[in-house]
Amino acid sequence: MVIDTQWRIHDFGYDVNPAYFPDMKGFLSDAHNKDVKIVFNDHPEAQTDNPLDPKEVHYRNFEGLKAMMALGLDVWWYDRNWPVQLKCPQGLNIETWGMYAYQSITKGFAPDKRPLIMANADGLGNYYKDLLSQRPPDMASHRFSIHWTGDTRVGWDTLSREVHAMLRYGIYEPSAYVSTDVGGFKGTPDRDLYIRNVQYAALSPIIRLHCTVKSNGREPWKFEAPAEEVARNFIQMRYRLLPVLYAAARKNYDTGEPICRRLDLDYPKFPEAARNDQYLIGDSLLVAPVVTTNNQRTVWVPPGQWIDLFNGQTLCGPTEVTVTPDIHRIPLYVKSGSITPLAPDMLFTGEKPWDPITLDVYPEPGVVAESVLYEDAHEGNEYKTGGYRTTSLQADVNEKKRRITIRISPANGTFDGALENRAWKIRLRKPSTWSDYRLSKVKKGWRKLSFTNIGKDTKAMPFQNSGGAPDSDIIEILVPSSPVDAKQTITVTFEK
């Protein structure tokens, strides 16, 4: 699950004295047996004025952080605040120095794993303030894992600034993994504000529900209906979209582009694209979180044909529209002429292998839909030295023959634990201009494949692995498991 519980560890407990932690090792072991990873929030108290003093280094490194990780702790949260913080060398910011210290110690304890830590966003005016940049951050801070926007107050203005801060940090800092205390840290959000927070976070780099112990909690079931239902729907959709998010994370590693991209990165000629309240994930998913009490907002639609994933309406950009989605929905669009790979339904990220992969296809005549499935071991550092795999995906429309062709290229590369065989499921929309045509046959090479026509379901969520879709009727095609290094071509033919 994505809900965390705050547990602050101050340095008085660093000696791992059984009087403080009578069965910490057992607790962490039990959590791992339930597929739960544990992060501890640390408010570090400096032992000397010199951050490189051997006494300080030994205390923090060996007696402190590594000792807790030896008991089974997974992740450290370096929480800089004003009364309790590390000292840092001259010329560095306390956030960047803390990120370096905690990440390097984590890496030293487990050099074969990716060093995951969380820390305050460097340069951001947080802790109940305005979530605006107070000073330029140290550019070194982008090297480190998760950047947290601080102890914010509950409010619609806070939600709006969270979206702004995430997009700004992705471009100017640049930090791709910006995390908010979903719902706000201090105070209790009402139902609608809570839901809009969760919807945004489910389609952001990090989702982490969190608040002070003096608030009402952030579990979805603590809020009035339909909070639990909506939270479940959006979080489950996030899990299905993991291939899209993971490919964007790889692109960030390769190029520095943010995972959630402000639209002026793709459409620099349009001044409207520079707004800080909507963004792209991948090349074809447009997200516009709702951040106001009246549910109304304007959306700038970039060039091309964009389909509302909740009702199927097609918008032709560039244009600006005003929409008022109910509490179950947000403005969410997919580009016509796109192919989106989806993971199986899961309760946590490592529950299942990515088999089968569902391809959600929105064909458009004259457009070759393209996407790439990126995979690696999810843990370890081999992805830096070639330990990963990509699979190119395409879909195109032959208007004259009334045929749609889906191509799955041979997988390129490998990694430890990589699947040798995989099944696929194709969920295909019929081009809108083909309303008078019906599907006649589906083939993989010379072999016929079975298919199912599924009617539109206005109550469904987008990007489903089964059942109806809220935007249109779909055709579902099952492609049997086969070696990943084999090319597969599936043709879908229509006739009157």
C-alpha distance (Angstrom), angle and dihedral (degrees) to the residues before:
residue distance angle dihedral
M1 . . .
V2 3.80 . .
I3 3.79 99.8 .
D4 3.80 117.4 107.8
T5 3.79 130.4 -161.2
Q6 3.78 117.4 -142.3
W7 3.78 114.5 -121.0
R8 3.79 113.1 170.3
I9 3.80 116.4 -156.3
H10 3.80 116.1 -163.5
D11 3.75 122.3 -164.7
F12 3.79 94.4 -101.1
G13 3.79 86.6 79.5
Y14 3.77 97.9 48.1
D15 3.79 93.9 102.2
V16 3.83 87.6 70.4
N17 3.77 88.9 -131.4
P18 3.84 110.0 -176.4
A19 3.79 87.4 -130.0
Y20 3.81 88.1 67.7
F21 3.79 98.2 34.9
P22 3.83 108.5 24.5
D23 3.80 94.8 174.9
M24 3.79 107.4 4.6
K25 3.79 92.6 138.8
G26 3.79 91.0 53.1
F27 3.79 92.1 47.5
L28 3.80 92.6 51.4
S29 3.80 91.2 45.6
D30 3.80 91.4 51.6
A31 3.80 90.2 49.5
H32 3.80 91.8 52.1
N33 3.80 90.4 49.5
K34 3.80 86.6 58.5
D35 3.83 91.2 49.4
V36 3.81 91.6 -108.8
K37 3.80 121.4 138.7
I38 3.80 118.4 -152.5
V39 3.80 128.9 -139.8
F40 3.80 122.0 -171.1
N41 3.79 121.7 -152.6
D42 3.81 110.6 -136.6
H43 3.80 127.1 -162.3
P44 3.81 98.4 -167.7
E45 3.78 120.6 -149.9
A46 3.79 112.7 -152.3
Q47 3.81 114.0 -124.1
T48 3.81 95.8 -158.6
D49 3.81 138.7 12.3
N50 3.79 89.6 -113.0
P51 3.82 111.6 74.6
L52 3.82 90.7 -160.6
D53 3.79 95.6 49.3
P54 3.84 107.5 128.7
K55 3.79 89.2 -126.8
E56 3.81 90.9 56.2
V57 3.81 93.7 44.6
H58 3.79 94.0 47.9
Y59 3.80 93.7 45.6
R60 3.78 95.6 49.4
N61 3.77 97.6 36.5
F62 3.79 108.3 39.3
E63 3.80 105.6 16.4
G64 3.76 94.2 37.9
L65 3.77 128.3 25.8
K66 3.79 99.8 19.3
A67 3.79 92.2 44.7
M68 3.79 91.1 58.3
M69 3.79 92.0 45.5
A70 3.78 88.8 51.8
L71 3.80 87.1 61.5
G72 3.80 89.9 55.6
L73 3.81 106.2 -87.8
D74 3.82 110.4 154.4
V75 3.81 107.8 -162.9
W76 3.80 138.4 17.7
W77 3.80 122.6 -141.7
Y78 3.81 109.3 -156.4
D79 3.80 104.3 -153.0
R80 3.77 111.6 -166.9
N81 3.78 112.7 -166.6
W82 3.77 132.6 159.0
P83 3.82 104.1 -99.6
V84 3.83 94.0 38.4
Q85 3.79 121.9 38.2
L86 3.78 144.7 121.4
K87 3.75 120.9 -91.8
C88 3.79 112.2 -121.3
P89 3.80 137.5 -157.7
Q90 3.78 116.5 -91.8
G91 3.80 113.0 -84.1
L92 3.80 96.5 28.3
N93 3.78 130.5 96.9
I94 3.79 118.7 -119.2
E95 3.82 90.5 -122.7
T96 3.80 94.4 53.8
W97 3.80 93.4 43.0
G98 3.80 91.0 49.7
M99 3.80 91.7 48.4
Y100 3.78 89.5 51.8
A101 3.81 93.5 47.5
Y102 3.79 96.7 47.3
Q103 3.79 95.1 41.5
S104 3.80 94.9 46.8
I105 3.81 91.5 48.4
T106 3.81 90.7 48.1
K107 3.79 90.2 49.0
G108 3.78 91.1 47.7
F109 3.80 91.2 53.6
A110 3.81 94.7 48.5
P111 3.82 108.4 17.1
D112 3.81 93.3 171.5
K113 3.81 93.5 58.4
R114 3.77 131.2 71.6
P115 3.82 107.3 -97.7
L116 3.80 104.6 -122.5
I117 3.81 118.5 -172.8
M118 3.80 136.1 151.9
A119 3.79 126.1 -140.7
N120 3.80 143.3 159.4
A121 3.79 115.7 -68.6
D122 3.78 105.1 -102.0
G123 3.81 113.4 -117.9
L124 3.79 96.7 7.8
G125 3.80 120.4 129.8
N126 3.78 97.9 -130.5
Y127 3.81 135.3 143.5
Y128 3.80 98.1 90.1
K129 3.78 93.2 -33.5
D130 3.77 132.4 110.9
L131 3.80 103.7 -71.2
L132 3.77 89.3 -123.8
S133 3.78 127.0 131.4
Q134 3.80 108.9 -89.8
R135 3.79 96.6 -177.9
P136 3.80 138.6 -7.0
P137 3.80 109.8 -78.5
D138 3.76 123.8 -128.2
M139 3.81 105.8 -92.7
A140 3.81 88.6 -136.3
S141 3.80 89.4 70.4
H142 3.81 91.7 77.6
R143 3.82 88.4 70.7
F144 3.78 92.4 70.5
S145 3.77 132.6 80.6
I146 3.80 123.8 -110.0
H147 3.80 123.4 8.2
W148 3.80 115.3 -155.6
T149 3.79 122.3 -156.1
G150 3.79 95.7 -141.9
D151 3.79 140.3 -122.5
T152 3.79 100.3 -25.8
R153 3.78 128.3 -177.9
V154 3.79 119.6 -115.2
G155 3.81 112.5 -100.1
W156 3.77 147.5 112.4
D157 3.79 89.5 -107.2
T158 3.80 88.9 55.9
L159 3.81 92.0 52.5
S160 3.79 90.8 50.1
R161 3.81 91.7 50.2
E162 3.81 91.7 46.8
V163 3.81 89.8 60.7
H164 3.81 90.0 44.9
A165 3.82 92.7 49.2
M166 3.82 93.6 48.0
L167 3.80 92.3 52.3
R168 3.80 94.5 42.4
Y169 3.79 92.9 50.0
G170 3.79 90.4 49.5
I171 3.79 91.0 58.7
Y172 3.79 109.1 29.7
E173 3.80 107.1 28.5
P174 3.12 92.0 23.8
S175 3.80 108.5 -132.5
A176 3.79 117.7 147.0
Y177 3.82 100.2 -170.7
V178 3.80 107.3 62.4
S179 3.79 115.0 163.4
T180 3.79 131.6 -165.8
D181 3.78 131.7 -163.3
V182 3.80 91.6 -107.6
G183 3.80 109.1 -126.7
G184 3.80 92.9 16.1
F185 3.80 128.4 -76.3
K186 3.79 103.3 -111.5
G187 3.79 121.7 41.3
T188 3.79 134.8 17.5
P189 3.81 120.3 -80.2
D190 3.78 120.9 -144.3
R191 3.77 118.6 -116.9
D192 3.80 97.8 -91.6
L193 3.80 94.9 46.5
Y194 3.81 89.9 48.9
I195 3.81 92.2 50.4
R196 3.80 93.1 48.8
N197 3.83 89.5 50.2
V198 3.80 91.8 52.8
Q199 3.81 93.2 46.4
Y200 3.79 91.1 53.4
A201 3.79 94.7 44.8
A202 3.82 93.0 48.4
L203 3.81 87.5 62.3
S204 3.80 97.0 41.9
P205 3.84 131.4 85.3
I206 3.83 94.2 -94.5
I207 3.80 131.4 23.1
R208 3.79 115.0 -162.7
L209 3.81 122.9 156.8
H210 3.80 108.9 -151.3
C211 3.82 144.7 146.5
T212 3.77 143.0 157.7
V213 3.79 116.5 -72.4
K214 3.82 87.8 -114.2
S215 3.81 91.7 65.4
N216 3.79 127.3 80.8
G217 3.79 95.6 -97.5
R218 3.78 128.2 -106.0
E219 3.80 102.4 -112.1
P220 3.84 108.1 130.3
W221 3.80 93.0 -128.6
K222 3.81 90.9 61.9
F223 3.79 90.8 70.6
E224 3.79 131.5 71.6
A225 3.78 120.4 -89.9
P226 2.95 133.3 -51.7
A227 3.83 90.9 29.8
E228 3.80 95.8 91.2
E229 3.80 93.3 45.9
V230 3.80 94.1 48.0
A231 3.81 93.2 45.1
R232 3.80 90.8 50.2
N233 3.80 92.4 48.8
F234 3.80 95.2 50.1
I235 3.80 95.5 42.2
Q236 3.81 91.1 49.6
M237 3.81 89.3 49.3
R238 3.80 88.7 52.3
Y239 3.82 90.2 56.0
R240 3.81 90.6 51.3
L241 3.81 89.5 50.5
L242 3.81 93.0 53.4
P243 3.84 92.2 110.6
V244 3.82 89.3 57.0
L245 3.80 93.2 46.9
Y246 3.81 92.7 43.6
A247 3.81 93.0 50.4
A248 3.81 88.3 50.1
A249 3.82 89.4 50.5
R250 3.80 90.2 52.9
K251 3.81 90.5 49.0
N252 3.79 88.6 51.4
Y253 3.81 89.0 53.8
D254 3.81 91.7 49.3
T255 3.80 100.9 40.6
G256 3.81 109.7 10.7
E257 3.81 92.5 -117.0
P258 3.81 111.7 147.1
I259 3.79 120.2 -108.1
C260 3.81 90.0 -125.7
R261 3.78 104.8 42.3
R262 3.77 124.7 -155.6
L263 3.77 106.0 -129.7
D264 3.80 97.2 -115.6
L265 3.80 88.5 72.3
D266 3.82 87.6 67.2
Y267 3.81 99.7 26.7
P268 3.82 105.3 34.0
K269 3.82 94.6 159.1
F270 3.81 92.3 66.7
P271 3.84 117.6 76.8
E272 3.82 88.9 -159.8
A273 3.82 89.6 64.4
A274 3.82 91.8 70.2
R275 3.81 94.7 72.1
N276 3.79 115.5 124.9
D277 3.80 100.3 -139.1
Q278 3.82 104.5 71.6
Y279 3.78 135.9 42.2
L280 3.79 150.0 169.0
I281 3.79 127.4 -106.0
G282 3.77 107.8 -161.9
D283 3.79 115.8 -20.8
S284 3.78 99.9 -59.9
L285 3.83 112.5 32.0
L286 3.82 115.7 91.6
V287 3.83 116.3 -166.6
A288 3.81 125.1 -169.0
P289 3.84 110.8 176.3
V290 3.80 118.7 -150.4
V291 3.81 108.8 -119.3
T292 3.83 103.9 166.4
T293 3.79 134.5 80.5
N294 3.82 96.2 -121.7
N295 3.84 93.7 56.8
Q296 3.80 89.3 -125.0
R297 3.75 124.8 125.7
T298 3.76 142.3 151.6
V299 3.79 121.5 -117.9
W300 3.78 126.1 -160.7
V301 3.80 107.7 -142.0
P302 3.82 113.7 -153.6
P303 3.82 124.4 -138.9
G304 3.79 116.7 -62.0
Q305 3.77 136.4 42.1
W306 3.81 113.9 -49.8
I307 3.81 123.6 -171.8
D308 3.81 122.7 -148.4
L309 3.80 101.8 -126.7
F310 3.80 93.0 -150.7
N311 3.81 100.5 50.2
G312 3.80 108.6 11.0
Q313 3.80 96.5 -118.5
T314 3.81 111.9 152.6
L315 3.80 118.3 -139.5
C316 3.79 122.5 -164.2
G317 3.78 113.3 -144.9
P318 2.89 154.5 -109.5
T319 3.78 89.7 56.6
E320 3.78 142.0 107.9
V321 3.79 122.7 -122.8
T322 3.79 134.6 -176.1
V323 3.79 115.2 -138.1
T324 3.80 135.5 178.9
P325 3.81 108.5 -159.1
D326 3.78 117.8 -172.1
I327 3.79 120.6 -117.7
H328 3.82 92.5 -86.5
R329 3.80 93.6 60.6
I330 3.78 146.4 44.8
P331 3.80 129.8 -163.1
L332 3.81 100.3 -81.3
Y333 3.80 122.9 163.9
V334 3.79 137.5 -179.3
K335 3.77 123.1 -156.4
S336 3.78 115.5 -112.5
G337 3.78 108.0 -116.3
S338 3.80 95.4 41.5
I339 3.79 139.0 126.5
T340 3.81 119.6 -155.3
P341 3.84 122.9 -166.7
L342 3.81 114.6 -144.1
A343 3.81 131.1 -163.1
P344 3.83 122.5 -133.7
D345 3.79 118.2 -86.9
M346 3.81 107.8 -83.5
L347 3.80 141.4 174.2
F348 3.82 92.7 -145.1
T349 3.77 133.4 10.1
G350 3.80 98.6 -101.0
E351 3.79 98.0 40.6
K352 3.83 96.5 102.9
P353 3.78 139.8 13.0
W354 3.79 115.3 -108.1
D355 3.78 93.5 -96.0
P356 2.93 121.8 154.1
I357 3.78 104.7 22.8
T358 3.78 115.1 -155.0
L359 3.80 117.4 -142.6
D360 3.80 112.1 -151.4
V361 3.82 103.2 -158.7
Y362 3.80 127.8 -165.6
P363 3.82 103.5 179.4
E364 3.80 122.9 -161.1
P365 3.82 124.8 -172.5
G366 3.79 111.0 -111.3
V367 3.82 93.8 19.9
V368 3.81 127.3 97.7
A369 3.80 106.6 -146.4
E370 3.82 110.5 -143.8
S371 3.77 136.0 -176.4
V372 3.80 139.3 154.4
L373 3.79 127.2 -135.0
Y374 3.82 107.1 -144.8
E375 3.81 120.7 -163.6
D376 3.78 138.1 173.6
A377 3.80 137.4 153.7
H378 3.85 92.5 -78.7
E379 3.80 88.2 -136.5
G380 3.77 130.3 53.9
N381 3.80 129.9 38.8
E382 3.79 102.7 -94.8
Y383 3.81 89.6 108.1
K384 3.83 86.4 76.3
T385 3.80 92.5 60.6
G386 3.79 102.7 40.8
G387 3.81 100.8 -72.6
Y388 3.79 96.9 135.7
R389 3.78 141.5 82.7
T390 3.79 135.6 -136.2
T391 3.79 129.5 -164.4
S392 3.81 118.9 -165.6
L393 3.80 116.8 -140.2
Q394 3.80 127.9 -164.9
A395 3.78 139.6 175.1
D396 3.80 126.0 -176.4
V397 3.80 137.4 172.4
N398 3.80 127.0 -128.5
E399 3.79 101.6 -157.8
K400 3.80 94.9 -172.7
K401 3.82 95.5 52.1
R402 3.82 94.3 34.4
R403 3.78 89.1 -126.3
I404 3.79 133.7 140.5
T405 3.81 117.1 -158.9
I406 3.79 123.5 -160.8
R407 3.81 116.2 -165.6
I408 3.80 124.3 -164.4
S409 3.80 109.0 -170.0
P410 3.81 123.7 -147.2
A411 3.79 111.0 -84.9
N412 3.79 113.2 -98.5
G413 3.82 116.7 -144.1
T414 3.78 133.0 -3.9
F415 3.81 143.4 -130.5
D416 3.79 138.9 -167.7
G417 3.79 109.6 -65.1
A418 3.80 95.1 13.7
L419 3.81 115.9 159.4
E420 3.79 114.7 -108.8
N421 3.81 94.0 -161.1
R422 3.78 132.8 30.2
A423 3.79 139.5 -179.8
W424 3.78 123.0 -143.4
K425 3.78 135.2 -152.4
I426 3.79 119.7 -157.4
R427 3.81 120.1 -156.4
L428 3.77 105.6 -170.0
R429 3.81 133.7 -173.2
K430 3.79 120.4 -149.8
P431 3.82 114.5 -123.2
S432 3.80 109.7 -99.7
T433 3.82 91.8 -122.6
W434 3.81 90.6 59.7
S435 3.80 97.0 68.3
D436 3.82 91.4 125.6
Y437 3.81 93.0 53.8
R438 3.79 130.0 82.1
L439 3.78 130.2 -157.4
S440 3.80 110.7 -97.0
K441 3.80 106.1 173.7
V442 3.79 145.0 -3.7
K443 3.80 121.8 -155.6
K444 3.77 138.7 -179.9
G445 3.78 100.7 -157.8
W446 3.81 102.6 -48.0
R447 3.78 94.4 -25.6
K448 3.78 119.9 99.9
L449 3.78 117.7 -129.9
S450 3.77 127.0 -154.3
F451 3.78 120.1 -116.6
T452 3.79 138.7 -173.4
N453 3.79 129.2 -148.9
I454 3.81 110.5 -139.4
G455 3.78 122.6 -168.9
K456 3.80 125.9 -129.1
D457 3.81 114.9 -83.7
T458 3.80 112.1 -161.3
K459 3.82 91.5 -168.0
A460 3.81 95.0 55.2
M461 3.81 126.3 99.5
P462 3.82 122.6 -116.7
F463 3.80 121.2 -98.5
Q464 3.79 97.2 29.3
N465 3.79 124.5 171.8
S466 3.80 92.4 -146.3
G467 3.78 141.7 10.6
G468 3.77 127.3 31.8
A469 3.78 129.0 -29.1
P470 3.82 125.3 -129.6
D471 3.82 95.2 -132.2
S472 3.83 104.0 51.7
D473 3.79 149.1 -31.3
I474 3.78 112.6 -65.1
I475 3.79 139.7 -157.5
E476 3.80 113.9 -135.4
I477 3.82 118.5 -155.1
L478 3.80 125.4 -174.9
V479 3.80 116.3 -148.1
P480 3.83 111.0 -163.6
S481 3.79 120.8 -123.9
S482 3.80 114.6 -83.1
P483 3.82 137.9 158.7
V484 3.80 112.9 -63.1
D485 3.81 91.1 -134.8
A486 3.82 91.9 62.5
K487 3.80 122.0 95.0
Q488 3.79 114.0 -122.6
T489 3.80 126.5 -162.1
I490 3.79 119.6 -174.3
T491 3.81 119.4 -171.0
V492 3.79 122.6 -163.0
T493 3.80 114.1 -165.2
F494 3.82 127.5 -166.1
E495 3.80 131.2 -164.9
K496 3.81 139.3 176.2
